[in-house]
Amino acid sequence: MRLADKVDMGNGDLFEMMTYLIVILISAVVMTIWLKRRGRRKRK
């Protein structure tokens, strides 16, 4: 059961979208850092 289903306020969907956005941003930053480090290892 999702958190948005438990909360009957209009902020439920907004909070869920913000959470997804934060998760996507964090994963994107981690992926870019990981790819840069991997690229450095291949060059040496």
PEQUISUL-V640009 format. One record per residue. N is the residue number from 0. RES is the residue in one small letter. OMEGA is omega as a letter, one per 40 degrees, with the letter a starting at -180 (999 if undefined). Layout:
n: {N & N}
res: {RES & RES}
omega: {OMEGA & OMEGA}
This chain:
n: {0 & 1 & 2 & 3 & 4 & 5 & 6 & 7 & 8 & 9 & 10 & 11 & 12 & 13 & 14 & 15 & 16 & 17 & 18 & 19 & 20 & 21 & 22 & 23 & 24 & 25 & 26 & 27 & 28 & 29 & 30 & 31 & 32 & 33 & 34 & 35 & 36 & 37 & 38 & 39 & 40 & 41 & 42 & 43}
res: {m & r & l & a & d & k & v & d & m & g & n & g & d & l & f & e & m & m & t & y & l & i & v & i & l & i & s & a & v & v & m & t & i & w & l & k & r & r & g & r & r & k & r & k}
omega: {a & i & a & i & a & a & a & i & i & a & a & a & i & i & i & i & i & i & i & a & i & i & i & i & a & a & i & i & a & a & a & i & a & i & i & i & i & i & i & a & a & a & a & 999}
